[in-house]
Amino acid sequence: MIKLWPAIDLIDRQSVRLTEGDYNTSETMPRSAEESILFYQQYECVDRIHIVDLIGAKSQRSVEMTYIRDLVSISQKPIEVGGGIRHAETIQSYLSYGIDYCIVGTKAIQDIQWLTEMTQLFPGKLYVSVDAYDTKIKINGWLEDAQCDLFEYIAQIEHLSLGGIIYTDISKDGKMSGPNFTRTSQLVSHTKLPVIASGGIRNQHDLLRLEQSGVAAAIVGKAAHHPDFWEGLQ
C-alpha cells in the first residue's frame, strides 16, 4: 500500500483547503487540526502528517510555528512542515520542536546554491515542493511564475541529499477530480529521488494507480475528510 500523508493546511490556526491555490477559495474543514491529527494517527497506512503554513507561504516567513509546535505534542506520527521556510534558522527551529521533515519551495527553486547548502546541513530532512501548471513552476504561494520548467529544475537538484520531491499539479489541487497521472508518472521516470504526489486525489483507486506508477507517497487533502475514503484502510 502506498504511504499516505494526510494534509493539514493552516490559516489563522484553522484547518482549511484552497482550490488551485486561490486564497479567496479558502474553505474551513470539518475537523480542526487537532481533531485531524487524532483521527489520522489511528491508521497504520498513514506514514506521516503533512502541515502547510499557508499564510507563511504567501508572506515568505513562518507564521504558524508556535501553533505547529503545539500540534507536534499531540501527534504520534512523524510530521513534515512547509510554508514560508527561507532560512536555515527556521529549519533548525522546526526540527528542534520535534518536526521530522521540512518542506522548502520558493527559496529552493530560486536559489539552488542555498538548497545545496541546506541539504548539506540537514541531509535527508528536506523535501522540495514543486508546484506547477503543466510544467511551469509557481512560487510564493503559487502567486508568481518561477520562469522555470519542471523537468529542467528536477535535473538540477537530482544529486542532492533530499528526502524527495513533492509534486502538485495546481490545476488539480482541491478539485477532487483526480491527480495528473501522466505528468506524475513522467516525473517518476525522470528522477531517482522519491516522488510524492499531491493534488486532486479522490479515492483508493487513485492511490493504487499512483502506486503502480512508482510514486512513493500520496498527500491527501479534501478527500481525507470524507469517511468513504478510509473504508477498508487500516
N, C-alpha and C positions, 0 to 999 in steps of 0.2 A: 504493500500500500504506500502510495506517495505520502510524503510528510506534509502535514497541514500546519499552516501558520495563520491562525485567525487574526484579523486586523482590528485594531482599535485606533481610530483617528480622533484626535482631540482638538477641540476649540473651546477655550474657557472652561476646561475640566469636564466638558460634555463629550460623550461619545457620539460622533456624527459620521455621516458619509456624504461625499460630494459626487456629482455626476460630471464626468470628463474634467475633473479638477476645478470646476467652476465654484468659487466660494459662495456665489449667490444661490447655489442649489443646496446648500447645507441642510441636511435632514437629520434630526436627532434620532438615534437608535433606541429601540425599546428597552435595551439593557444598558445600565450605566457601565462605565469602565470597570468598576469593582465587581459588579454582577457578572460581567462578561468573563473576567479572569476566573472567577469561581466556577462558572459554567464550563468554560473550555478545559480547565485543568482536570476535569473528571475523565477526559478521553485520552487513551494511550496514543491514539493516532496524532494527537496534537503534539508536535515536536517542540514548538516554542510559540510565543505570543509576539505579534508584530505591532508596535506602537509608533504612531507618527504624530508629531507636534505640528499641526497644520499651520498655525499662525507663525511658528518658528520658521517653517519652510518659506513662508511669504515674506517675513520680516528679516530673514537672513541671520537669525540668532535664536538660541534656545529660549523658549518662553515657559514651557510646562515642566522644566526639570524638577522643581520641588514636588509637584504633584506626581510625576512619574516615579520619583524616589519613594513616595508613599505607596504607589501601586506595586512596586517591587516587593514590599514587605508582605503582601498577601499572596504572592504567586509562588507556586511550587514548580512552575515551568520556567525554562530559560526565557529571557526577554531580550528583544532587539528594539532599538530606538532610532528613529530618524526624524529629520526636520530641523533645519537651521544649524546643522553642525558644520562649522567653518574653521575650528581651531583645535589643536592638539589638547589644549586645556579642557575643552568641552568633552572630548572623548575620554580623557583621563577622569574627569569628574563623574561621567556616567558609569564608567567601569568601576570606579571606587564605590559607587552606590549599589553595586550588585547587578547592574545591567551586563548582560553577557556579550552582546554584539552591538556595534553602532553602524548606522547606515549613512553613507555620505552620497551626495548627489551633485548639486550645483558646483561647489568648490572642487570636487573631484573631476568634474567634466571640464571645467575652465582651466584647471591647473594640475596637469599630470605630474609635474615635479613635486608638488605638495602631496598628492596622493601617494607617490612613491615613498616619500619620507614618512608618511603616516603608516604605510604598510610595514616599513622597517621598524617603527616604534611599536606598532600593535599588530604583529603578524597573525593572520587568520581571524582577527577580531572585526574586520571591516567588510561590509558589503557595499557595492556601488549600485545605487538606484539609477537605472537608465529608463527614462520615461519619454515616449516618442509618439508622434503622429506618423504612421507609416515608418520611415526610417529617420525622420527629422527629430532630433532630441530637443526637449524643452527643459528649461531650468527655472529657478526662483519660483517655486510653487506652480510650475507649468505655465507661468505667465509670459516667459520670454523664449525666443528661439535661440538655441545654442550655436547655430550655424555649424552643426556637426552631424555627420552621418553615423547611425547606429553601429554598423559593421566596421567602419573605419576606426571609430573610437575603441571598440572592443579589441581590435587588433593591437592597439597601442598599449593596452593595460593587461594583455594576456599573460605576461610574465610575472606579474606582481603577486605577493602573498595575500590574496584576498580570500574571504570566505566564499564569495560567489558574486553573481550578477543578478539583481532583481530587475526584471524587465516588465514594464507596464505599457500596454498599448492604450494610450489615453482615450482614444475613440471608443474603447470598450468599457472603460472604467465606470463603475456604478450603474451600469445598464442591465446587468444580469442577462446579457444576450450571448454569452459565450466568449471565451478568450480568443485571441488571434492565434489559432493553432498553427497556421502556416508560418508566420513570422517567428513564433516561439521555437518551432522545430528547426527552422533555418539557423537561429541563434545557437541552439544546442550543437548543431553540426559545425558551427563557426568557431567555437571556443572550447578549450579544455576546462575552463572554470565551470563550477556548478551553476546552472541556470534556474532561477526561481521565477515562476510565472505569477503574474498579478494582473487583475483587471478583467471583469466580466464573468468570472467563474460562477456557474449556476448550481451545479449538482455533482453527484458522484460519477456520472458518465463523463463529464468534463475532466474530472480528476484522472479517470482511467486513461482517457486519450492523451492527457499531458504526460502521465507516467510512461505510456508506451512510446512517446516521442523522446524520452530521456530526460525530462525535467526532474530536478532534484526535489523540489518542494513547491507547494502552491499556497499563495496568500489569498485568503477568502475574506471578503468584506460583508456586503449586504446579505449574501446567501447564508452566512453563518448565523444570522438572526432568525432563520426560518426552521422550524422544528423538523420538517421533512428532509432537510439537508443531512441531518445527523442520524436518520433512521438506519439501523443496522451497523453503525460505526461503533467502535469500542475504544 
